[in-house]
Amino acid sequence: MSRTRGWTRRRALSSMGTLVLSLGGHPRSLAAEIMAVRIWPAADYSRVTLESDTVLSAQHFLADNPPRLVVDIDGLALSPALKEVVGKVRADDPFIAGIRVGQFQPNVVRLVVDLKQAVAPQLFAIRPVAAYRHRLVFDLHPLTEPDPLLALIQDKNGSSSSQAAQAMQDELGEFIGKTEKARPAPGETVAKSAPPPSSAAERLDSLVVVALDPGHGGEDPGATGPSGLREKDVVLAIALQLKARLNEMPNMRAMLTRDRDYFVPLKDRVHKARQVQADLFVSIHADAFFKPQARGASVFALSQGAASSSTARWMASRENAADLVGGVNIKAQDATVLHTLLDMSTTAQIKDSLRLGDEVLGQIGKVGTLHKAKVEQAGFAVLKAPDIPSILVETAFISNPEEEAKLADPKYQARLVTALATGIQRYFAKNPPLARKRRL
């Protein structure tokens, strides 16, 4: 018995010794491998993503003179893939002037992000999802959120000079300040005065505002066609053309939830539309199906109950997963706000959305095949603005080779844009929007 125990003990110690030697002899084998680095610049925020084969842990701090963000990443060795981040900074990035990277400690890589302006950084990790492995993300947000209302008025007036922009900002600030004043106390007499002859309120009130939402973007490519056409690219191209077309119409202005290739969370898309008090919300997509034979355009409105079909339910589930793929900092989300924006809906909103959907679907049917001859309904999170008629347009199935080719064709895109613009115009002709000042 003693010999057996002694032999077992020696064997265990031998195994442990082998393990220790193995770990000590190859320390770099423990370092995470960087699979890709990506930078997504935008006026809203700039994002830097490091994709690796395992979870990365990082600490960060801000430094001044000059302003910079310092990020120390544990368990990482400097590699050619990581060095690529230096050359991926774009000259037009609103936040990042440059990035430096080096081996700070034997097992720690330091990234120094030189900043163009003060930022509020957010660092977070994303677990593997879709085609991605582990991602370490740091988002650089401006200290002051861009004002889409000001941008909309500037766009209307074609203002580009800083002096004109400042004048418009002053008018808008005065207008917003008046709307936020407390109501008079009971019995208090308030002197009435005539409104100013020209104000931001009047300029805004004269506009019909359409929020255009190109789906996906940035880390979230959406669906990909057989030849490699990405949904996020084609819907942005269509949305940009549609914005230009709507802006040519009298008293109408379109705004985009994104105007370039970057990710916008679902709740932020709704929030942007509500910030400009949009009269309509149109989300543009080009989805895929697991069967390449699926074809035809579709229009969806919100459903408070069950989806109108199994396909509608499947598509809503795919679109609602966009935040998981695109990458949302869950810890930074306000649960109350998220619940309010994405769970409030009204019968009136859905009724108006169906009317809008009918007009748009009728026009799209003149351009190409329809997947369904009526507006379908499902629980799309991006359609849940409680006070804005909202539809989601699936322009075609990008997974169908023939329809993918059409989506890539500028002539077909132009015809599609005409159909969407006509449908929107016909809806407003039959359903004039409420005066914006009454909705403040």
N, C-alpha and C positions, 0 to 999 in steps of 0.2 A: 504493500500500500504506500509506504514512504517513498519507494523508488518511483512509483507512478506519479505521486504528487510532485516530486522533485523534477521529473521530466516535463510535466505539464507546466510547472512554473518557469523552467528554463525556456520552454517553447514560447510561452506568453511574453517573457522578457525579450526574447529574440525578435519576436514579431513587432513589439513596441520599438525596439531599437532600430529595426528596419524602417518603420514608419517615420521616426524622428530623423534618421539620416536622409530619407527621401524628401521630407519637407525642407530640411536644412540645405540639401544639395541643390534644390531647384526653387528658389524663392520667387522667381518671376513667373512660375507656372500658376501662382495664386493670383496674379494681377488680372483684372478684368480686361476683356478685349473690346476695343471700340469698333463697332460695326459701321457706323456712319455718323457724320456731323452735319447739321442743317441750321440755317439761319433764315428766319422769316421776318423781314422788315415791313412795318406798316405805320400809318399815322396813329392808329389806336395803341399799338404796342409792338415791340420787337421781341421775337422768341428765338432762343438758342436751344437746340436739342442735341443731346449726346445719346446715341443708341449703343447699347452694350450687350454682352452675352450674359451678364449677371447684374444684380442690383448695385447701384452706385450710391455711396453716401457722401454728402458734401456739406461744408459750412461756408458761409459767405459774410462779407461785411463791405460797407461803403467807405471810401476814402476821398479826401478833398485835395484840391490844389495840385494837379488838376482832378476833376471828378472822375472816379472810376469805381468799378465793382470788382472785388476780389473774391474768387471762388476756389476753395481748396477741396479737391476730390480725393477721397481715401481709396486705397486698394487699387491704384492705377499707376501704370508706368507710361512714360512718354512714348508715343508711337507715331509712325507716319500718318495713320488715319486721323489721329488727334490733331496733328499739326496742320491738317487741311483747313481747320476752322479759321486760321489766320487769313487765308486767301479768299474766304467766302463772305467777308464783310463788303457790302455794297456801298458805293459813294453816296447814294441817296438815302441810306438808312437814317431815319430821324433821330435815333438814339445812340447808335454805336459808331464811334469814330475808328476803332480798331480793336483787335484782340491780340494779346500776347500769351504765350503758353510755355511752361517750363517745368522741370522736375524739381519741385520745391524741397521735398524730402524723399528718402529712398522709396517710400510707398505712397507718396502724395504728389499729385500734379496740381499746379496752381495756374488758373486762368485769370488774367487781368483784362477786364473789359473797359477800355477807354470810352468815356461817355461824352456825348454832345450836349446833354442837358441833364438836370437832376431827375432821378427816377425813383419809383417805388418798386423794388425788385420782389419777385416771388419765385422761390425754388421749390420744386416738388418732383416726385418720382411717379412714373406710370408703369403699371404692370404690363406684361405682354398681352397684346390684343391685335386681332387681324394679322397683318403681315409683319408687325413690329415686335422686336424683342423688348428688353427693359429700356426705358427711356428716362434720362435725367433732363428736366426742362427748367430753364430759367427765363421768365417773362419780365421784360422791362417796361413798366407802365409809366406814363407821365404823371407828375404830381397833380396836375389839373386835367380832368377829363376833357377831350375835345368837345366843342359845342356844335352838334349837328344842326341845330336851329339856325345858328349864325351862318354856317356853311351853306345852308339851303337858301337863305336870303341873299348872300353874296353871289351865289350861282345864278339866282334870278336876275340880279342887276348887272351881272358880268363884271363885278368889281374885282380888281386884282391889285390895286395899289394899297399900301399899308395905311395911308391916310383915310381912304374910303372904308377900309376894313375897320379901322378904329371908330370912325363915325357910326358905322352900322352896329358895332359892339356897344357903343354908348346908348344908341336908341333901343337896342334889344334889352340891355340891362335895365333901362328905365321901364320898359314894357313889362318885363318879368317881375321887377320890383313892385309895380302897381298891382299885379295879380296876386302877389303873396302877402299884401297888407291884410291885417286883421279886419274883420267886419266890425262896424260901429256897435258900441254897446247899446242896450235897449234905452230908448229915450234920447239918445244922442242925435243932434242935428248935424248933418253933413252938407256943406255948401256944394252945390252942383256947378261944375265948370265944363265948358265945351272941350271936347277932345282935341288934341293937336291936329292940324290939317294933314300932316304927313308923319307917320310913325311906323315903327317896325310892326306894330300890331296890325295896322291897316294893310301893310305890304304882305304880311303873312296871311291875313284874313282873305285876301283876294286870290289866294292860290288854292288849287286842288292838289294835294300832296299824295303821291303814290310811292310807297316803300317797296323797292325791288330787292329781293333776297336771293343772290346767287348761292346755291347750296354748297356745302362742304368748303374746302380751301385749306391751304397750308398742310399741316400734318395729316389732314383727312382728304384723300384724293377723291372720295366717292367711288362710284363704279368705274371700271376700266373696260373698254371695248376690245374686241379680238385683235385689232391692229395696234392697240396701245393708247387710243384716245381716252383722256381722263375726263370724267364728269365735271370735276371742279373747273377745268379749263374752258370747256365748251359752254357751260352755263354762265360763266363770267363774261365770255365774249357776247353771248346773247343779251345778257342784262345790260352791258355797256351800250349796245346798239339800241336797246329798248329805252334806256334812259334818254339817249339823244333824241329819239323819235318823240317821246312824250314831252320833252322840254321844248320842242318846236310847236306844240299845241298851245293856244292862248290860255293863259291863267292856269297852266298845269306845270308842276315840277315833280321830278322823280329824284329820290335819294336811294343810295345803295347801302346795304348793310356791310358790304365789303367791296372795294374797288380795285383790289389786287389780290395776289395769291397769299392769303393768310387765314388762319382759323378763327372763326367767331362762334362762341358757344351759343346754344339754342336760345337760352334766356336773354342773351345780349342782343340777338337779332330782334326779338320781340321788343326789348327795351328801347332799342334805337328807333324803331317805328313809332313807339309811343312818345318818345322825346320830341319828335317833330310833329306830333298830333296827326299822323298819317290818316288819310281818308280810306286808303286801301293798303293791303299787304299781299304781295304776290311773290311766292317762293318758287324758284325755277330750278328744275332738276332734270336729269336724264338717267334714269335708273337702269338696273340690270335685273335679270331674272335667271334662275338656274337652268331654264330651258332657252336656248338661243333662238327658238322659233317665236318667242313672245315678241309682239310688235304693237305699235300704235301709241298715240298720245293719250294722256289721261289728265283729268282735273279732279282734285280732291278738296273737300271742305271738312271742317271738324265734325266729329260725331261725339255726342255726350254719352252715347251708349255703345252698343256693339258696332263693329265695322260693317259696312254694307256688303262686303264680300271677303272671302279668304285672301284674295290677292291684295285688297286694300289693307287688311290687317297685317299681312306680311310686309308690305311696303312701309307702313307706318312704323313697324318694329325696326326695320332697317334704318330708316331716317332718324328715329329717336335714339339710335345707338351712336349717332355722330359724335356726341360729346366724349364717348369712351375712346373712339379712334383718334379724334382730334386732340384730346388731352385737356381736361379741365382740372384746375386746382380745387379739389373738393373742399379742402380746409378753408379756402377763401370764400366759399359760397355762403351767402346768407340764406339759411333754410326758409325763413319766413318770406323773404322776397321771392325766392325761387318758387315756393308754393303759390304765392299770390299771382305771379306772372303766368305760370304754366298750368294752374288748375282752375282759374276763373274763366268761365265762359257763359254766354247768355244765349237764350233762344233767339233773340233779335239778331245777334251777331251771326249766328249760324244761318238764319233765314236770308240775311243780306249776302252772306258768303255764297250760298247756293245760287242766288240770282246772278252774282258776278260770275260764278263758275259756269252757268248756262251760257252767258254771253261769250265768254272766252272759248269754251268748248265748241260752240257753234262756228266760230271763226277758224279755230285750229282744224276743224273737220274739213275745211275748204282747202287746206294745205296738204294734208296727208291722211293716213289711216288713223282711225280712233280705236283705242283698245276697248273702251266701253262707250256706249252712245249717251250715257248720262253721267252727271257729276257723282262721284263716289264719296263716301264718308268714312273716316277712321280717326283714331286718336293721335293725330300728329301734334307733337309738343309745340312746334314752331307756329301753329295756327291758333294758339290759345290766348291771343290778345282779347280781353273781354269787350273792348269797345271799337275794334277795327275789323271790318269785313276782310276775311283772309282766305286765300286759296293757295294750293300747292299744285304746280303744273309739271307733270312729267312729259317733257317735250317728245320723247321717244325712248325706246329701249336701246341703250348703247351696247347692250350685249348681243343685239341682232346685227350681223355684219352689214346688211343693207341699210339699216337705220343709222348705224354708226357712220357710214359713208355720207349719208345725208346731213347728219349733224356737223360733219367736218366741212361741208360745202358752204361757202359764203353766200351763194345765191339762195340756198334753202334756208339758211339762217335769216336772211333778209325777209323772206316770205313769212317765216315764223314770227319775226318781230312785228311785221305788219299786222298779222292776225292777232297777236297779243294786244297791240296798241288799239286796234279797232274794237276788240272786245271790251277793253277798259273804257274806251270813249263811249261806246253804246250803253254800257252800264251807267255811267254818269249822266248820260242824256235822259235816262229813265228814272234814275235815283240821285237827284242833286244832293251833294253833301251838306251836312248841317254847317251853319256858320261857325267857324272855329272859335270865335270869341265866346260863344255860348257853351263851349265845352271846357273852358278853363276852370 
